[in-house]
Amino acid sequence: MQTLADLAGLSVAQLKRHFHRVFQVTSRQALRKVRIEPAMRLLHTNGSAAGISATCGSTDQSAFTRRFRSRVGTAPRAYRAATANQAIVAD
């Protein structure tokens, strides 16, 4: 956040306020979304849940699982099983 604030010529607090005002989510919520959405796509591959969580920027698999469940409504393993027969949709 400090690097972005420096680039924008704002303090970190000002950047966070502007970010929330523009995007209607906190910067932390946006970061979690940015990490969870690729994980959802990667769960369509044969990669391990631990490897996928690490690839998506999480250092703690149990915390990643909690955040995934909070955002998606189900655990990564259950999501993978439920979506196993669905085609991957390209962005």
C-alpha positions in Angstrom: 0.0 0.0 0.0 2.8 2.4 0.8 4.3 2.0 -2.7 0.9 2.7 -4.3 0.3 5.7 -2.0 3.7 7.1 -2.9 2.9 6.7 -6.6 -0.4 8.5 -6.1 1.1 11.2 -3.9 -1.2 10.3 -1.0 -0.8 9.0 2.5 -1.8 5.3 3.0 -4.9 6.4 4.9 -6.0 8.7 2.1 -5.4 6.0 -0.5 -7.5 3.6 1.4 -10.4 6.1 1.7 -10.3 6.9 -2.0 -10.1 3.2 -2.9 -13.1 2.5 -0.7 -15.1 5.4 -2.1 -14.4 4.4 -5.7 -14.6 0.6 -5.6 -17.1 0.3 -2.7 -14.8 -2.4 -1.0 -11.8 -2.0 1.2 -8.4 -2.6 -0.3 -8.1 -5.8 1.8 -11.4 -7.1 0.4 -10.2 -6.4 -3.1 -6.9 -8.2 -2.4 -8.8 -11.3 -1.1 -10.9 -11.3 -4.3 -7.9 -11.0 -6.5 -6.4 -14.1 -4.7 -9.6 -16.2 -4.5 -10.8 -15.8 -8.2 -7.6 -17.4 -9.7 -7.8 -20.1 -7.0 -11.3 -21.0 -8.3 -9.9 -21.4 -11.8 -6.9 -23.4 -10.6 -9.2 -25.8 -8.7 -10.3 -27.1 -12.1 -6.7 -28.4 -12.5 -5.0 -31.3 -10.8 -3.0 -29.1 -8.5 -3.0 -29.6 -4.8 -5.0 -27.3 -2.6 -1.8 -26.3 -0.7 0.0 -25.5 -4.0 -2.9 -23.5 -5.2 -3.2 -21.5 -2.0 0.6 -20.7 -2.2 0.3 -19.8 -5.9 -2.5 -17.4 -5.0 -0.4 -15.6 -2.4 -1.4 -17.3 0.8 1.2 -18.6 3.2 -1.3 -20.4 5.5 -3.5 -23.0 3.9 -6.0 -23.1 6.7 -6.4 -19.3 6.5 -6.8 -19.6 2.8 -9.5 -22.3 3.2 -11.4 -20.1 5.7 -11.2 -17.1 3.3 -12.2 -19.2 0.3 -15.2 -20.6 2.3 -16.2 -17.2 3.4 -16.1 -15.8 -0.2 -17.4 -18.7 -2.2 -19.6 -20.4 0.4 -17.8 -23.8 0.3 -14.4 -25.2 1.0 -11.9 -25.6 -1.9 -12.2 -29.4 -1.9 -16.0 -29.2 -2.0 -15.9 -26.5 -4.7 -13.6 -28.7 -6.8 -15.9 -31.7 -6.4 -19.0 -29.6 -7.2 -17.5 -28.1 -10.3 -15.6 -31.1 -11.6 -17.8 -31.5 -14.7 -18.1 -27.9 -15.6 -16.0 -26.3 -18.3 -13.6 -23.5 -17.3 -15.0 -20.1 -18.5 -12.3 -17.8 -19.9 -12.2 -14.3 -18.7 
